[in-house]
Amino acid sequence: MASAPLLQRARREIRTQILGMIGSGGGAGSSRAPSDAGLFGPRSSAWRVHRDVTSMMIGGVGALLLQMLHPGALAGVWDHTDFRGDMAGRLRGTARFISGTTYGSTEDAEGLIARVRAIHDKVSGALPDGTPYSANDPELLTWVHVAEVRSFLAAYLRYREPLLPPADQDRYFREMAVVARKLGAGRVPTSRAEVAEYLDAMRPRLKADERTKTVAEALLSQPAPARAIAPAYGLMMQAGVDLLPGWAAEMHGFRRPPLRRPAIALGALGVGQIVRWAMRDPATA
């Protein structure tokens, strides 16, 4: 059996590597005045769903894969990011934004939203067919938002709390719609039924082409930030693919052999247990 000092060192190393992947700021332990509940507060569904690091990492991968099926979202990544060299940076940026707007003070959350809106002001261009796009387009913002919250909740239900009450699931969508509207999104779905209806309505507007394939490959083939977590990192990527709706996986051309899916799920559940152990406050472990 491993000695206590070895276990503590392993915990520190895993924790450090995970924080390096997702960013270290804005977590549930962030400083806030007791009178400031932030945008949601400790009893919110947003706090409940977003505190699980493993499902958020898996959901983040699934969200990016779903988002890039929209031509406008893909164009923003293609034209305005270094996706080949720093796709991990995009995941970290999303993680920091979600963490900060969920757990941070109201002032900090509003500041993050204002910062993202300022970045969006500079993201515009034209699709290959000449159609203009803008990151400030309310409809595009709604798509990016729905792809994220659908994926985060789906991962949480699969890997953390499968029996989360339906009312709390709907409350999660209502709460997160607050952030989407502050970013400029329009007609944001606020329940499971509305999200499902929205995704179904959007399908004719989605597409996958060579550029989609290139960006997806850049995401899924990026090396782990540290050799020690490479197996877990690969499992997270596979679990993110497996999280996609069947029609989205088909658009990407992903093959999901039925016999592999239980192995991916079991592996991700095991990773989740290790991550939760590593991220737990040592004082309460």
DAZIRA-V770222 format. One record per pair of residues at least 24 apart in sequence whose C-alpha atoms are under 6 Angstrom apart, sorted by the first residue. I is the first residue (numbers start at 0). J is the second residue. If there is no record, write none. Layout:
I:J ; I:J
This chain:
10:277 ; 14:277 ; 14:278 ; 21:91 ; 21:94 ; 22:91 ; 22:95 ; 25:98 ; 25:99 ; 25:103 ; 26:98 ; 26:102 ; 27:102 ; 31:104 ; 37:103 ; 37:104 ; 37:105 ; 38:105 ; 44:171 ; 45:171 ; 53:271 ; 54:154 ; 54:155 ; 55:151 ; 57:235 ; 57:239 ; 58:150 ; 58:151 ; 58:154 ; 60:239 ; 61:150 ; 61:239 ; 61:240 ; 61:242 ; 62:146 ; 62:147 ; 62:150 ; 66:143 ; 66:146 ; 68:205 ; 68:206 ; 68:207 ; 69:205 ; 71:132 ; 83:217 ; 86:218 ; 137:183 ; 137:184 ; 137:185 ; 140:184 ; 141:184 ; 141:187 ; 158:268
